[in-house]
Amino acid sequence: MKNSDVLLYIAGNDEFGVRIHVQIANEENTETLIFSDHGWLYEKQFVQWIKAKMEVPIESLNFIFCGDPKSEFPLYSELYSAGAKVSLVS
């Protein structure tokens, strides 16, 4: 995992909302964050949340989706539209 990599794992997307586990690497360690939202359209909120959490511009990051790419295409698309690099790993 490179310093610009951000791993995303959708831990749940059901009637209780969405939970996304986020792993971010830096020189010293790997940080894990959890995003949760109870709305149906959480993608824009996630992008705003991740921008607030990161110390570097979203354009310099490579988001790697782990899991089912079809179900998370709206989030993939929202990150791409915000200027992020995105990859899928299934």
The first five atom37 places (N, CA, C, CB, O) and aatype in JSON, in Angstrom:
{
  "aatype": [12, 11, 2, 15, 3, 19, 10, 10, 18, 9, 0, 7, 2, 3, 6, 13, 7, 19, 1, 9, 8, 19, 5, 9, 0, 2, 6, 6, 2, 16, 6, 16, 10, 9, 13, 15, 3, 8, 7, 17, 10, 18, 6, 11, 5, 13, 19, 5, 17, 9, 11, 0, 11, 12, 6, 19, 14, 9, 6, 15, 10, 2, 13, 9, 13, 4, 7, 3, 14, 11, 15, 6, 13, 14, 10, 18, 15, 6, 10, 18, 15, 0, 7, 0, 11, 19, 15, 10, 19, 15],
  "atom_mask": [
    [1, 1, 1, 1, 1],
    [1, 1, 1, 1, 1],
    [1, 1, 1, 1, 1],
    [1, 1, 1, 1, 1],
    [1, 1, 1, 1, 1],
    [1, 1, 1, 1, 1],
    [1, 1, 1, 1, 1],
    [1, 1, 1, 1, 1],
    [1, 1, 1, 1, 1],
    [1, 1, 1, 1, 1],
    [1, 1, 1, 1, 1],
    [1, 1, 1, 0, 1],
    [1, 1, 1, 1, 1],
    [1, 1, 1, 1, 1],
    [1, 1, 1, 1, 1],
    [1, 1, 1, 1, 1],
    [1, 1, 1, 0, 1],
    [1, 1, 1, 1, 1],
    [1, 1, 1, 1, 1],
    [1, 1, 1, 1, 1],
    [1, 1, 1, 1, 1],
    [1, 1, 1, 1, 1],
    [1, 1, 1, 1, 1],
    [1, 1, 1, 1, 1],
    [1, 1, 1, 1, 1],
    [1, 1, 1, 1, 1],
    [1, 1, 1, 1, 1],
    [1, 1, 1, 1, 1],
    [1, 1, 1, 1, 1],
    [1, 1, 1, 1, 1],
    [1, 1, 1, 1, 1],
    [1, 1, 1, 1, 1],
    [1, 1, 1, 1, 1],
    [1, 1, 1, 1, 1],
    [1, 1, 1, 1, 1],
    [1, 1, 1, 1, 1],
    [1, 1, 1, 1, 1],
    [1, 1, 1, 1, 1],
    [1, 1, 1, 0, 1],
    [1, 1, 1, 1, 1],
    [1, 1, 1, 1, 1],
    [1, 1, 1, 1, 1],
    [1, 1, 1, 1, 1],
    [1, 1, 1, 1, 1],
    [1, 1, 1, 1, 1],
    [1, 1, 1, 1, 1],
    [1, 1, 1, 1, 1],
    [1, 1, 1, 1, 1],
    [1, 1, 1, 1, 1],
    [1, 1, 1, 1, 1],
    [1, 1, 1, 1, 1],
    [1, 1, 1, 1, 1],
    [1, 1, 1, 1, 1],
    [1, 1, 1, 1, 1],
    [1, 1, 1, 1, 1],
    [1, 1, 1, 1, 1],
    [1, 1, 1, 1, 1],
    [1, 1, 1, 1, 1],
    [1, 1, 1, 1, 1],
    [1, 1, 1, 1, 1],
    [1, 1, 1, 1, 1],
    [1, 1, 1, 1, 1],
    [1, 1, 1, 1, 1],
    [1, 1, 1, 1, 1],
    [1, 1, 1, 1, 1],
    [1, 1, 1, 1, 1],
    [1, 1, 1, 0, 1],
    [1, 1, 1, 1, 1],
    [1, 1, 1, 1, 1],
    [1, 1, 1, 1, 1],
    [1, 1, 1, 1, 1],
    [1, 1, 1, 1, 1],
    [1, 1, 1, 1, 1],
    [1, 1, 1, 1, 1],
    [1, 1, 1, 1, 1],
    [1, 1, 1, 1, 1],
    [1, 1, 1, 1, 1],
    [1, 1, 1, 1, 1],
    [1, 1, 1, 1, 1],
    [1, 1, 1, 1, 1],
    [1, 1, 1, 1, 1],
    [1, 1, 1, 1, 1],
    [1, 1, 1, 0, 1],
    [1, 1, 1, 1, 1],
    [1, 1, 1, 1, 1],
    [1, 1, 1, 1, 1],
    [1, 1, 1, 1, 1],
    [1, 1, 1, 1, 1],
    [1, 1, 1, 1, 1],
    [1, 1, 1, 1, 1]
  ],
  "atom_positions": [
    [[0.85, -1.17, 0.0], [0.0, 0.0, 0.0], [0.89, 1.23, 0.0], [-0.96, 0.0, 1.22], [1.75, 1.39, 0.87]],
    [[0.7, 2.1, -0.97], [1.48, 3.33, -1.08], [0.84, 4.43, -0.23], [1.61, 3.78, -2.56], [-0.32, 4.31, 0.17]],
    [[1.58, 5.49, 0.02], [1.06, 6.6, 0.83], [-0.15, 7.27, 0.21], [2.13, 7.61, 1.04], [-0.95, 7.87, 0.94]],
    [[-0.32, 7.19, -1.08], [-1.46, 7.83, -1.72], [-2.67, 6.91, -1.81], [-1.08, 8.31, -3.1], [-3.73, 7.32, -2.28]],
    [[-2.53, 5.64, -1.36], [-3.63, 4.68, -1.45], [-4.6, 4.83, -0.28], [-3.08, 3.26, -1.48], [-4.2, 5.02, 0.87]],
    [[-5.88, 4.75, -0.61], [-6.94, 4.75, 0.39], [-7.82, 3.54, 0.07], [-7.77, 6.1, 0.38], [-8.5, 3.52, -0.95]],
    [[-7.81, 2.54, 0.96], [-8.62, 1.34, 0.75], [-10.02, 1.57, 1.3], [-7.97, 0.11, 1.41], [-10.18, 2.06, 2.41]],
    [[-11.03, 1.22, 0.51], [-12.42, 1.35, 0.93], [-13.08, -0.02, 0.95], [-13.2, 2.31, -0.01], [-13.0, -0.77, -0.02]],
    [[-13.71, -0.34, 2.06], [-14.45, -1.58, 2.18], [-15.84, -1.25, 2.69], [-13.73, -2.6, 3.12], [-15.99, -0.7, 3.78]],
    [[-16.87, -1.57, 1.9], [-18.25, -1.31, 2.3], [-18.64, -2.41, 3.28], [-19.22, -1.26, 1.06], [-18.88, -3.55, 2.88]],
    [[-18.71, -2.07, 4.56], [-19.0, -3.06, 5.6], [-20.49, -3.33, 5.74], [-18.43, -2.61, 6.93], [-20.88, -4.36, 6.29]],
    [[-21.31, -2.44, 5.26], [-22.76, -2.64, 5.33], [-23.48, -1.55, 4.58], [0.0, 0.0, 0.0], [-23.08, -0.39, 4.61]],
    [[-24.54, -1.94, 3.9], [-25.39, -0.98, 3.2], [-26.78, -1.59, 3.22], [-24.88, -0.69, 1.71], [-27.18, -2.32, 2.31]],
    [[-27.53, -1.27, 4.28], [-28.81, -1.9, 4.5], [-29.77, -0.91, 5.14], [-28.66, -3.16, 5.37], [-29.56, 0.3, 5.07]],
    [[-30.84, -1.42, 5.77], [-31.84, -0.54, 6.38], [-31.27, 0.29, 7.53], [-33.02, -1.36, 6.87], [-31.89, 1.26, 7.95]],
    [[-30.11, -0.09, 8.04], [-29.47, 0.66, 9.12], [-28.51, 1.73, 8.59], [-28.73, -0.29, 10.04], [-27.92, 2.47, 9.38]],
    [[-28.36, 1.81, 7.29], [-27.48, 2.79, 6.68], [-26.24, 2.15, 6.09], [0.0, 0.0, 0.0], [-26.15, 0.93, 5.99]],
    [[-25.31, 2.98, 5.72], [-24.06, 2.49, 5.12], [-22.92, 2.66, 6.12], [-23.74, 3.26, 3.79], [-22.88, 3.63, 6.88]],
    [[-22.0, 1.7, 6.12], [-20.78, 1.77, 6.91], [-19.61, 1.47, 5.99], [-20.83, 0.77, 8.13], [-19.55, 0.41, 5.35]],
    [[-18.69, 2.4, 5.92], [-17.53, 2.25, 5.05], [-16.27, 2.29, 5.91], [-17.49, 3.36, 3.94], [-16.03, 3.26, 6.63]],
    [[-15.47, 1.23, 5.82], [-14.18, 1.2, 6.5], [-13.15, 1.78, 5.54], [-13.79, -0.26, 6.96], [-13.08, 1.38, 4.38]],
    [[-12.35, 2.7, 6.04], [-11.37, 3.42, 5.23], [-9.99, 3.2, 5.84], [-11.72, 4.95, 5.14], [-9.78, 3.48, 7.02]],
    [[-9.04, 2.71, 5.05], [-7.66, 2.55, 5.52], [-6.77, 3.49, 4.73], [-7.18, 1.08, 5.38], [-6.8, 3.52, 3.5]],
    [[-5.98, 4.27, 5.48], [-5.11, 5.29, 4.89], [-3.69, 5.03, 5.37], [-5.58, 6.73, 5.26], [-3.44, 4.93, 6.57]],
    [[-2.76, 4.92, 4.44], [-1.36, 4.68, 4.79], [-0.62, 6.01, 4.85], [-0.68, 3.72, 3.78], [-0.88, 6.92, 4.06]],
    [[0.31, 6.11, 5.8], [1.26, 7.22, 5.81], [2.63, 6.65, 6.17], [0.83, 8.35, 6.82], [2.78, 5.43, 6.27]],
    [[3.62, 7.5, 6.37], [4.98, 7.01, 6.61], [5.09, 6.15, 7.87], [5.92, 8.18, 6.73], [5.84, 5.17, 7.88]],
    [[4.36, 6.49, 8.91], [4.5, 5.81, 10.19], [3.6, 4.58, 10.35], [4.22, 6.76, 11.29], [4.03, 3.57, 10.91]],
    [[2.36, 4.66, 9.87], [1.41, 3.59, 10.13], [0.24, 3.62, 9.14], [0.88, 3.68, 11.56], [0.23, 4.4, 8.19]],
    [[-0.71, 2.77, 9.4], [-1.95, 2.75, 8.63], [-3.08, 3.14, 9.56], [-2.21, 1.35, 7.98], [-3.26, 2.54, 10.62]],
    [[-3.85, 4.14, 9.17], [-4.96, 4.63, 9.99], [-6.26, 4.06, 9.44], [-5.0, 6.18, 10.01], [-6.45, 3.99, 8.22]],
    [[-7.15, 3.65, 10.33], [-8.46, 3.15, 9.93], [-9.54, 4.09, 10.43], [-8.69, 1.71, 10.46], [-9.57, 4.44, 11.61]],
    [[-10.42, 4.51, 9.53], [-11.55, 5.37, 9.87], [-12.83, 4.65, 9.47], [-11.44, 6.75, 9.15], [-12.81, 3.77, 8.61]],
    [[-13.93, 5.02, 10.09], [-15.22, 4.44, 9.72], [-16.2, 5.57, 9.44], [-15.77, 3.51, 10.85], [-16.42, 6.45, 10.27]],
    [[-16.78, 5.54, 8.25], [-17.81, 6.48, 7.85], [-19.15, 5.77, 7.96], [-17.57, 7.03, 6.39], [-19.28, 4.63, 7.53]],
    [[-20.14, 6.44, 8.54], [-21.49, 5.87, 8.55], [-22.49, 6.97, 8.28], [-21.79, 5.18, 9.91], [-22.3, 8.12, 8.67]],
    [[-23.55, 6.6, 7.59], [-24.59, 7.55, 7.22], [-25.89, 6.77, 7.1], [-24.24, 8.3, 5.89], [-25.89, 5.62, 6.68]],
    [[-26.99, 7.41, 7.46], [-28.28, 6.74, 7.41], [-29.12, 7.15, 6.21], [-29.05, 7.01, 8.68], [-30.26, 6.72, 6.08]],
    [[-28.57, 7.98, 5.34], [-29.3, 8.42, 4.16], [-29.14, 7.46, 2.99], [0.0, 0.0, 0.0], [-28.19, 6.68, 2.94]],
    [[-30.07, 7.53, 2.08], [-29.99, 6.69, 0.88], [-28.93, 7.19, -0.08], [-31.34, 6.63, 0.18], [-28.29, 6.39, -0.77]],
    [[-28.75, 8.49, -0.14], [-27.77, 9.07, -1.06], [-26.6, 9.61, -0.25], [-28.42, 10.21, -1.93], [-26.52, 10.81, 0.02]],
    [[-25.71, 8.73, 0.14], [-24.61, 9.07, 1.04], [-23.33, 9.46, 0.31], [-24.32, 7.9, 1.93], [-22.38, 9.92, 0.94]],
    [[-23.28, 9.3, -1.0], [-22.03, 9.46, -1.74], [-21.44, 10.87, -1.61], [-22.25, 9.14, -3.2], [-20.24, 11.01, -1.37]],
    [[-22.26, 11.9, -1.77], [-21.75, 13.27, -1.64], [-21.26, 13.55, -0.22], [-22.85, 14.28, -2.03], [-20.26, 14.24, -0.03]],
    [[-21.98, 13.02, 0.78], [-21.56, 13.2, 2.17], [-20.22, 12.52, 2.42], [-22.62, 12.65, 3.13], [-19.38, 13.04, 3.16]],
    [[-20.02, 11.35, 1.81], [-18.74, 10.65, 1.98], [-17.6, 11.48, 1.4], [-18.79, 9.27, 1.32], [-16.55, 11.61, 2.03]],
    [[-17.79, 12.03, 0.22], [-16.73, 12.83, -0.4], [-16.39, 14.04, 0.47], [-17.15, 13.29, -1.83], [-15.21, 14.36, 0.66]],
    [[-17.39, 14.72, 1.0], [-17.13, 15.87, 1.88], [-16.42, 15.43, 3.16], [-18.45, 16.58, 2.23], [-15.52, 16.11, 3.63]],
    [[-16.84, 14.3, 3.71], [-16.24, 13.75, 4.93], [-14.77, 13.42, 4.7], [-17.0, 12.5, 5.4], [-13.92, 13.78, 5.51]],
    [[-14.47, 12.73, 3.6], [-13.08, 12.31, 3.34], [-12.2, 13.52, 3.05], [-13.03, 11.31, 2.16], [-11.03, 13.54, 3.44]],
    [[-12.74, 14.53, 2.37], [-11.97, 15.76, 2.13], [-11.6, 16.43, 3.45], [-12.77, 16.74, 1.25], [-10.5, 16.95, 3.6]],
    [[-12.52, 16.42, 4.41], [-12.27, 17.04, 5.71], [-11.24, 16.24, 6.52], [-13.57, 17.16, 6.5], [-10.51, 16.82, 7.32]],
    [[-11.19, 14.94, 6.33], [-10.28, 14.07, 7.1], [-8.86, 14.05, 6.54], [-10.83, 12.66, 7.13], [-7.91, 13.81, 7.29]],
    [[-8.7, 14.3, 5.27], [-7.4, 14.16, 4.62], [-6.61, 15.46, 4.68], [-7.57, 13.73, 3.16], [-7.18, 16.56, 4.66]],
    [[-5.29, 15.33, 4.77], [-4.41, 16.49, 4.8], [-3.91, 16.86, 3.41], [-3.23, 16.24, 5.71], [-3.24, 17.88, 3.23]],
    [[-4.24, 16.04, 2.42], [-3.82, 16.28, 1.04], [-5.06, 16.39, 0.16], [-2.86, 15.15, 0.53], [-6.12, 15.9, 0.55]],
    [[-4.95, 17.01, -0.99], [-6.1, 17.12, -1.89], [-6.59, 15.74, -2.35], [-5.76, 17.99, -3.1], [-5.79, 14.82, -2.52]],
    [[-7.87, 15.62, -2.54], [-8.47, 14.35, -2.97], [-7.91, 13.91, -4.32], [-10.0, 14.49, -3.05], [-7.87, 12.71, -4.62]],
    [[-7.48, 14.86, -5.14], [-6.93, 14.55, -6.46], [-5.62, 13.76, -6.38], [-6.7, 15.83, -7.25], [-5.24, 13.09, -7.34]],
    [[-4.93, 13.85, -5.25], [-3.65, 13.16, -5.12], [-3.79, 11.75, -4.54], [-2.72, 13.97, -4.24], [-2.79, 11.06, -4.34]],
    [[-5.02, 11.33, -4.29], [-5.26, 10.03, -3.66], [-5.74, 9.0, -4.67], [-6.27, 10.16, -2.53], [-6.37, 9.33, -5.67]],
    [[-5.45, 7.74, -4.38], [-5.92, 6.62, -5.18], [-6.84, 5.77, -4.3], [-4.71, 5.76, -5.74], [-6.37, 5.07, -3.4]],
    [[-8.13, 5.84, -4.56], [-9.12, 5.09, -3.79], [-9.26, 3.71, -4.4], [-10.49, 5.83, -3.76], [-9.52, 3.56, -5.59]],
    [[-9.09, 2.69, -3.56], [-9.18, 1.31, -4.01], [-10.39, 0.67, -3.35], [-7.87, 0.51, -3.68], [-10.43, 0.51, -2.13]],
    [[-11.38, 0.31, -4.16], [-12.6, -0.33, -3.66], [-12.36, -1.82, -3.53], [-13.8, -0.05, -4.59], [-11.94, -2.47, -4.49]],
    [[-12.63, -2.36, -2.36], [-12.53, -3.8, -2.12], [-13.96, -4.33, -1.97], [-11.66, -4.13, -0.85], [-14.68, -3.91, -1.07]],
    [[-14.36, -5.23, -2.83], [-15.71, -5.78, -2.74], [-16.41, -5.77, -4.08], [0.0, 0.0, 0.0], [-15.78, -5.84, -5.13]],
    [[-17.74, -5.67, -4.03], [-18.58, -5.74, -5.22], [-18.63, -4.39, -5.93], [-20.0, -6.19, -4.84], [-19.24, -3.45, -5.42]],
    [[-18.0, -4.28, -7.1], [-17.95, -2.99, -7.79], [-19.31, -2.53, -8.32], [-16.98, -3.07, -8.94], [-19.54, -1.32, -8.42]],
    [[-20.2, -3.45, -8.65], [-21.5, -3.05, -9.2], [-22.35, -2.31, -8.18], [-22.26, -4.28, -9.69], [-22.99, -1.31, -8.5]],
    [[-22.35, -2.79, -6.94], [-23.22, -2.18, -5.93], [-22.71, -0.82, -5.48], [-23.35, -3.1, -4.74], [-23.49, -0.01, -4.97]],
    [[-21.44, -0.55, -5.65], [-20.88, 0.72, -5.18], [-20.49, 1.66, -6.31], [-19.69, 0.45, -4.32], [-19.69, 2.58, -6.1]],
    [[-21.04, 1.45, -7.49], [-20.71, 2.33, -8.61], [-21.05, 3.8, -8.33], [-21.45, 1.86, -9.84], [-20.27, 4.66, -8.72]],
    [[-22.18, 4.13, -7.66], [-22.44, 5.55, -7.39], [-21.34, 6.23, -6.57], [-23.76, 5.7, -6.66], [-21.0, 7.38, -6.83]],
    [[-20.78, 5.53, -5.58], [-19.69, 6.11, -4.79], [-18.43, 6.23, -5.63], [-19.42, 5.25, -3.54], [-17.74, 7.25, -5.57]],
    [[-18.13, 5.2, -6.4], [-16.99, 5.22, -7.33], [-17.11, 6.44, -8.24], [-16.94, 3.9, -8.18], [-16.14, 7.19, -8.41]],
    [[-18.28, 6.63, -8.82], [-18.53, 7.74, -9.74], [-18.4, 9.1, -9.05], [-19.93, 7.61, -10.35], [-17.83, 10.03, -9.62]],
    [[-18.9, 9.21, -7.84], [-18.82, 10.48, -7.09], [-17.37, 10.85, -6.79], [-19.63, 10.38, -5.78], [-16.99, 12.01, -6.92]],
    [[-16.57, 9.87, -6.37], [-15.15, 10.13, -6.11], [-14.42, 10.53, -7.39], [-14.49, 8.9, -5.48], [-13.61, 11.46, -7.39]],
    [[-14.7, 9.82, -8.47], [-14.08, 10.12, -9.76], [-14.45, 11.53, -10.2], [-14.5, 9.09, -10.83], [-13.6, 12.28, -10.7]],
    [[-15.72, 11.91, -10.04], [-16.18, 13.25, -10.41], [-15.5, 14.33, -9.58], [-17.69, 13.35, -10.26], [-15.34, 15.46, -10.03]],
    [[-15.11, 13.98, -8.34], [-14.43, 14.94, -7.46], [-12.95, 15.06, -7.79], [-14.61, 14.53, -6.01], [-12.25, 15.88, -7.19]],
    [[-12.46, 14.25, -8.73], [-11.07, 14.34, -9.16], [-10.16, 13.26, -8.62], [0.0, 0.0, 0.0], [-8.96, 13.26, -8.9]],
    [[-10.7, 12.33, -7.84], [-9.88, 11.26, -7.27], [-9.6, 10.17, -8.29], [-10.57, 10.66, -6.04], [-10.37, 9.97, -9.23]],
    [[-8.48, 9.48, -8.1], [-8.21, 8.27, -8.87], [-8.91, 7.13, -8.16], [-6.65, 8.0, -9.03], [-8.87, 7.06, -6.93]],
    [[-9.55, 6.25, -8.91], [-10.27, 5.14, -8.3], [-9.93, 3.83, -8.99], [-11.79, 5.38, -8.34], [-9.74, 3.79, -10.21]],
    [[-9.86, 2.76, -8.2], [-9.58, 1.42, -8.71], [-10.54, 0.45, -8.05], [-8.09, 1.01, -8.44], [-11.04, 0.7, -6.95]],
    [[-10.79, -0.66, -8.72], [-11.67, -1.69, -8.18], [-10.89, -2.97, -7.97], [-12.87, -1.95, -9.12], [-10.12, -3.39, -8.83]],
    [[-11.1, -3.6, -6.82], [-10.52, -4.91, -6.52], [-11.68, -5.77, -6.04], [-9.35, -4.83, -5.45], [-12.34, -5.43, -5.06]],
    [[-11.93, -6.88, -6.73], [-13.04, -7.73, -6.29], [-12.56, -9.1, -5.89], [-14.1, -7.86, -7.37], [-13.36, -9.94, -5.49]]
  ]
}
